[in-house]
Amino acid sequence: MSWFLILSLLGFSLTAAFRGFKLLNWTMGMALLLTGFAYFTSVATAVVIVLSILFTAIAVPLNVTSWRRRWLSGPFLAVYRKMLPTLSDTEQVALEAGTVGWEGELFAGNPNWDALLEQEWPDLTEAEQAFVDGPVEELCQMLKPWEISHELADLSPEVWSFLKENRFFGMIIPREYGGLGFSALAHRAVLQKIASVCPVTCTTVAVPNSLGPAELLVHYGTDEQKDHFLPRLASGEEIPCFGLTGPTAGSDATSIPDTGIICKGQHKGNQVLGIRLNFDKRYITLAPVATIVGLAFKLYDPDGLIGDKKDLGISVALVPSDTAGLEIGSRHFPLNVPFHNGPIRGKDVFVPLDAMVGGVEMAGHGWRMLIELLSVGRAITLPSSSTGGTKLVTLATGAYSRIRKQFNLPIGRFEGIEEVTSRLAAYSYAVSALSRMTATAVDLGEKPAVPSAIAKYHATEMGRQVVNDAMDVHGGKGIIMGPRNYLGRAYQGMPIWITVEGANILTRSMMIFGQGAIRCHPFVLKEMQAAKMEDQEKGLVEFDHQLLRHIGYSISNAVRSMIFGLSFAHFAAVPTDRKTARYYRKLTRYSAALAFASDIAMLTLGGKLKHKERISARLGDVLSQLYICSAMLKRFEIQGRPAADQPILAWAFHDSIFKIQTALGSVVDNFPSRAVRVLLRTFVFPLGRHERQPGDRLGHKVAQLIMSPSETRDRLTHGVFISQDASNPVGLLELALPRVIATEPLERRLHKAEVAGEFNALDMQTQLQTAVEKSIITAEEAAELQAVREMVAEIIAVDEFESDYLSMGASGDAKVVADQAA
Ligand SMILES: Cc1cc2nc3c(=O)[nH]c(=O)nc-3n(C[C@H](O)[C@H](O)[C@H](O)COP(=O)(O)OP(=O)(O)OC[C@H]3O[C@@H](n4cnc5c(N)ncnc54)[C@H](O)[C@@H]3O)c2cc1C
């Protein structure tokens, strides 16, 4: 009976933890159990007394507030204050910027799947769809990527005019200022389609619509600034760029040495109060063609001309490119993807005070403005363009692997190629779902700081993998550059997207979990704020309140993580009315494990976690994959759970879950403290690690899905530009694919007849003629075979050039601008 009592108390405590009971409810339940056993059973009185003492020792200090503050939260607060990482003002701004959405649920260990599935999922409006089907389609037809990237190193004048006339540069500018006033989703759809044709054009369109003067002005500009600049930016009369990065300040953007000193100076013939700017920026996209430069610098007011503060901090001004002292126009050459990009330097450039975005009131608030807006731009630009690129590459590679034959078989039938093409299809599915979910979050009013970092990192990393894979499938066809090559520039340019808008290693190591742990955690930010309160008494009350809930939350996640680990997540509350229920279960399991492991990491490493980038990165990987899986499941639901797509979802899902296991496993295996390693292993992987990578049979199914036209393939590649013109290399692939498939039986018949010795022809023409004569195929079939073979010959052809053509850069008048630093 004593054991029964102990087991009952333990069972009740575990249930309470699993279900997240309140402390008072647990206390009352335990007290009732003890009393009940004492009165109604024959349990030994000594056992009841010992257990009651133990229970009282735990329950009373926890339940009596004054005791708890004195003996528990008070002393812990003292230690906590010492453990707190020292945060600079700029880090503080980054942590507080943005909002928390679905990622908060995933981080907290108990995601409410119904909330995700019921979440709104807006679509394009009619006007937006008309723009995508009209001007965007027309633009894509006009683009000649080879001419742009190799011959002009620029967009053609017609393309520039078309972009301006159709207000491509004003997608995010409200209609009342002459812009298109598009949703994030429409913005995504436009970039996705353009990226599927030409990265140079996509970048040229993306920058003015991302973090640039327009975005800053819409949110922070004064009325005069909005009225003056926004219509001109929307019409393309003004071409903007934004300069933050310099030679010494790259990833560490807050360390910019560029200065603005408030002083008096001459402006349009009058002496006015203004800013004297000195700066050296590089890598600035659109700078060589910009007419207006958004500039970040550190503002100082040594003579107290606008207030008492001398060091005001990072500020942002709009500087016309023809301002005296500003040096602009020379170009960098980013990896053979020659969008306009170059340095901007300024020596004693004077601008009036009203050049500052938002006017004098916004002096020193530049970093906050940038961080808040960056999360929106980052959620759209690179995830959308990666989606376009990834889909196009998947479409083309699927077709090519069916059309290209070696050893008398389409190369896509070989298992080695299948291994690659299945990943390609699955990543395409994942990237698209991820970018859709993040753009939708923006449309639903979020400033998704953490999801935007997840989307930027993973969309570009999966994009890099997809392009690498596609290159391997295409062999020499992908390597030989020229108008027929639809892959080479994407492959060359990949490191650009990895580096810009927060270089990927930094994004993974510092931002996703670094920000996420504090932003998404239900209690940590509140505890930090309480610990920093000047009123110590008030701080303790708040800290105590948060800490009590935090302890319950941690215990609950630990218990849930272990029970899910032991039961293969059988008891997780998930939508059970569908085939994917087990997917939701797995996600709930790893969400609880992430919540528990994060708490342990923060508790044991404190401020040092900031420097333990490997742990931070791996925990970030877990959060990211949970987010990606959620996005894929939402996509699957929204598309009506198409059974034909299930293999792709399954491949992508198992790949993600395997990555979660690998990342969590690496956290456990590499945790600095041995005791913590044991603790984590026990609670996270109580039965070991059982997740497996997607199997070969599944991979085979997925690979086949992209090798022939189908609704699944259409859904997978929806939104990219597919030319109907046979002179476009991707258009030709798509035109040829159904005809190649239709003539495959004829090719097999011919081959069989040849092997059987029915005829023997040395060239294709004779082969077809003889086959008709011998009634192996009909004359119409021979004609179709002939036509298809000509198409295939064009598809597998590569370009050739006169030697002079390739060396034209060196033979022209272009000069290399001397490196100023040299
Ligand atoms: C083509 C192109 C276009 C650009 N356009 C613009 C623009 O329009 N406006 C603008 O202001 N800037 C622009 N940039 C700048 C871009 O944002 C920076 O290149 C980027 O922030 C990285 O800076 P960096 O190149 O100096 O690399 P570095 O900061 O020197 O970083 C080098 C490596 O170190 C890693 N790293 C740095 N710190 C850490 C850390 N704490 N932990 C882990 N890893 C770390 C980075 O991830 C990276 O892998 C552009 C850059 C390029 C190449």
PDBQT file of the ligand as one rigid body, heavy atoms in Angstrom, charges set to zero:
ROOT
HETATM    1  C1  LIG A 901      26.144  42.086 -53.505  1.00  0.00    +0.000 C 
HETATM    2  C2  LIG A 901      25.926  42.758 -52.199  1.00  0.00    +0.000 A 
HETATM    3  C3  LIG A 901      24.911  43.698 -52.057  1.00  0.00    +0.000 A 
HETATM    4  C4  LIG A 901      24.774  44.393 -50.861  1.00  0.00    +0.000 A 
HETATM    5  N1  LIG A 901      23.851  45.412 -50.761  1.00  0.00    +0.000 NA
HETATM    6  C5  LIG A 901      23.875  46.207 -49.660  1.00  0.00    +0.000 A 
HETATM    7  C6  LIG A 901      23.086  47.411 -49.616  1.00  0.00    +0.000 A 
HETATM    8  O1  LIG A 901      22.333  47.721 -50.532  1.00  0.00    +0.000 OA
HETATM    9  N2  LIG A 901      23.184  48.191 -48.518  1.00  0.00    +0.000 N 
HETATM   10  C7  LIG A 901      24.010  47.892 -47.480  1.00  0.00    +0.000 A 
HETATM   11  O2  LIG A 901      24.083  48.651 -46.534  1.00  0.00    +0.000 OA
HETATM   12  N3  LIG A 901      24.745  46.742 -47.484  1.00  0.00    +0.000 NA
HETATM   13  C8  LIG A 901      24.718  45.917 -48.555  1.00  0.00    +0.000 A 
HETATM   14  N4  LIG A 901      25.484  44.782 -48.583  1.00  0.00    +0.000 N 
HETATM   15  C9  LIG A 901      26.292  44.451 -47.439  1.00  0.00    +0.000 C 
HETATM   16  C10 LIG A 901      25.884  43.164 -46.728  1.00  0.00    +0.000 C 
HETATM   17  O3  LIG A 901      24.793  43.399 -45.905  1.00  0.00    +0.000 OA
HETATM   18  C11 LIG A 901      27.131  42.687 -45.964  1.00  0.00    +0.000 C 
HETATM   19  O4  LIG A 901      27.992  42.170 -46.946  1.00  0.00    +0.000 OA
HETATM   20  C12 LIG A 901      26.843  41.700 -44.915  1.00  0.00    +0.000 C 
HETATM   21  O5  LIG A 901      26.203  42.330 -43.842  1.00  0.00    +0.000 OA
HETATM   22  C13 LIG A 901      28.106  41.012 -44.400  1.00  0.00    +0.000 C 
HETATM   23  O6  LIG A 901      29.137  41.900 -44.162  1.00  0.00    +0.000 OA
HETATM   24  P1  LIG A 901      30.594  41.604 -44.747  1.00  0.00    +0.000 P 
HETATM   25  O7  LIG A 901      30.453  41.265 -46.172  1.00  0.00    +0.000 OA
HETATM   26  O8  LIG A 901      31.466  42.729 -44.393  1.00  0.00    +0.000 OA
HETATM   27  O9  LIG A 901      31.067  40.278 -44.017  1.00  0.00    +0.000 OA
HETATM   28  P2  LIG A 901      31.680  40.154 -42.554  1.00  0.00    +0.000 P 
HETATM   29  O10 LIG A 901      30.887  40.943 -41.582  1.00  0.00    +0.000 OA
HETATM   30  O11 LIG A 901      33.140  40.396 -42.614  1.00  0.00    +0.000 OA
HETATM   31  O12 LIG A 901      31.398  38.618 -42.248  1.00  0.00    +0.000 OA
HETATM   32  C14 LIG A 901      32.221  37.584 -42.765  1.00  0.00    +0.000 C 
HETATM   33  C15 LIG A 901      31.701  36.255 -42.233  1.00  0.00    +0.000 C 
HETATM   34  O13 LIG A 901      31.744  36.256 -40.804  1.00  0.00    +0.000 OA
HETATM   35  C16 LIG A 901      30.494  35.849 -40.293  1.00  0.00    +0.000 C 
HETATM   36  N5  LIG A 901      30.277  36.504 -39.001  1.00  0.00    +0.000 N 
HETATM   37  C17 LIG A 901      30.436  37.803 -38.666  1.00  0.00    +0.000 A 
HETATM   38  N6  LIG A 901      30.154  37.975 -37.376  1.00  0.00    +0.000 NA
HETATM   39  C18 LIG A 901      29.804  36.771 -36.877  1.00  0.00    +0.000 A 
HETATM   40  C19 LIG A 901      29.392  36.278 -35.607  1.00  0.00    +0.000 A 
HETATM   41  N7  LIG A 901      29.266  37.068 -34.559  1.00  0.00    +0.000 N 
HETATM   42  N8  LIG A 901      29.119  34.980 -35.487  1.00  0.00    +0.000 NA
HETATM   43  C20 LIG A 901      29.239  34.132 -36.528  1.00  0.00    +0.000 A 
HETATM   44  N9  LIG A 901      29.619  34.535 -37.744  1.00  0.00    +0.000 NA
HETATM   45  C21 LIG A 901      29.895  35.832 -37.911  1.00  0.00    +0.000 A 
HETATM   46  C22 LIG A 901      29.470  36.292 -41.333  1.00  0.00    +0.000 C 
HETATM   47  O14 LIG A 901      28.317  35.488 -41.233  1.00  0.00    +0.000 OA
HETATM   48  C23 LIG A 901      30.244  36.006 -42.620  1.00  0.00    +0.000 C 
HETATM   49  O15 LIG A 901      30.094  34.653 -42.934  1.00  0.00    +0.000 OA
HETATM   50  C24 LIG A 901      25.615  44.075 -49.772  1.00  0.00    +0.000 A 
HETATM   51  C25 LIG A 901      26.596  43.092 -49.920  1.00  0.00    +0.000 A 
HETATM   52  C26 LIG A 901      26.778  42.449 -51.108  1.00  0.00    +0.000 A 
HETATM   53  C27 LIG A 901      27.867  41.434 -51.232  1.00  0.00    +0.000 C 
ENDROOT
TORSDOF 0
